[in-house]
Amino acid sequence: MLTKIKYCFLILFLATVSAFAQTPRSKSTAQEIEILLYSKTVTYAQAARFVLEAANALAADSGEEAFNYAVQQNWLPKNTAVGDPARLDNISQLLLRSFNIKGGLMYSITKNPHYAYRELVYLKIIQDRTDPSMLVSGEQLLFYVNRILARED
């Protein structure tokens, strides 16, 4: 079962890399994906840059630019900093907002990161044992983005 999940993740990862490889900035994007893949914990800047570009919401030149855009749009909380380790509930909100995914009733009312997390669990984008306050690894971030992209197709 675990081998099957890893195999599916590898296929989705390669599909993402090939999709980004068609852009003029392919070399830097492929390097960024590789850096993300081996990161034990991603920062909000790394996550914002990758997620916003994957969602075609913003093609930022830097992680700081993407982070600032996400904060201005209220896709990330204002009390976070560029280099802070990314929490799963905040990344869930960034994913829902940047990919324009409609949430359930509680998320629609509150626009709260906790309910964004719960919505992604319900949609089976976030799987396994997780906690909204846990830190997100690069591999997890890539997995979540790939699940959303696969869901859209």
WOGIRA-V909332 format. One record per residue. N is the residue number from 1. RES is the residue in three letters. NEAR is the number of other C-alpha atoms within 8 Angstrom. D_CENTER is the distance of its C-alpha to the mean C-alpha in whole Angstrom. Layout:
n: <N N>
res: <RES RES>
near: <NEAR NEAR>
d_center: <D_CENTER D_CENTER>
This chain:
n: <1 2 3 4 5 6 7 8 9 10 11 12 13 14 15 16 17 18 19 20 21 22 23 24 25 26 27 28 29 30 31 32 33 34 35 36 37 38 39 40 41 42 43 44 45 46 47 48 49 50 51 52 53 54 55 56 57 58 59 60 61 62 63 64 65 66 67 68 69 70 71 72 73 74 75 76 77 78 79 80 81 82 83 84 85 86 87 88 89 90 91 92 93 94 95 96 97 98 99 100 101 102 103 104 105 106 107 108 109 110 111 112 113 114 115 116 117 118 119 120 121 122 123 124 125 126 127 128 129 130 131 132 133 134 135 136 137 138 139 140 141 142 143 144 145 146 147 148 149 150 151 152 153>
res: <MET LEU THR LYS ILE LYS TYR CYS PHE LEU ILE LEU PHE LEU ALA THR VAL SER ALA PHE ALA GLN THR PRO ARG SER LYS SER THR ALA GLN GLU ILE GLU ILE LEU LEU TYR SER LYS THR VAL THR TYR ALA GLN ALA ALA ARG PHE VAL LEU GLU ALA ALA ASN ALA LEU ALA ALA ASP SER GLY GLU GLU ALA PHE ASN TYR ALA VAL GLN GLN ASN TRP LEU PRO LYS ASN THR ALA VAL GLY ASP PRO ALA ARG LEU ASP ASN ILE SER GLN LEU LEU LEU ARG SER PHE ASN ILE LYS GLY GLY LEU MET TYR SER ILE THR LYS ASN PRO HIS TYR ALA TYR ARG GLU LEU VAL TYR LEU LYS ILE ILE GLN ASP ARG THR ASP PRO SER MET LEU VAL SER GLY GLU GLN LEU LEU PHE TYR VAL ASN ARG ILE LEU ALA ARG GLU ASP>
near: <4 5 6 7 8 8 8 8 9 8 8 12 11 8 8 9 10 8 8 10 12 7 7 5 7 10 7 7 10 11 8 8 9 8 9 13 10 8 10 8 10 14 11 14 12 10 13 13 15 8 12 13 11 8 9 7 9 8 9 9 6 7 13 8 10 16 13 8 8 12 11 7 7 8 11 12 8 6 4 8 6 10 7 8 10 13 11 13 12 13 11 12 14 13 10 12 9 12 8 6 7 6 10 7 6 9 12 9 6 7 9 8 10 9 11 15 14 8 11 11 10 7 7 7 10 9 7 4 4 7 6 9 7 8 10 13 12 14 11 8 10 11 11 10 11 11 10 9 8 8 6 5 4>
d_center: <24 22 23 22 19 18 20 18 15 17 18 14 13 16 16 13 15 18 16 15 18 20 19 22 19 19 20 18 15 16 17 13 12 15 14 11 12 15 14 15 13 10 11 10 11 9 6 7 9 7 5 8 10 9 9 13 12 14 15 15 17 16 13 16 16 13 12 16 15 12 15 17 16 15 12 12 15 18 19 16 17 15 16 15 13 10 11 9 11 10 6 7 9 7 5 9 11 9 10 13 13 16 16 19 22 21 18 20 22 21 17 17 13 15 16 12 12 15 14 11 14 16 15 14 11 11 14 17 18 15 16 14 15 14 12 9 10 9 10 8 5 7 8 6 5 9 10 9 11 14 14 15 17>
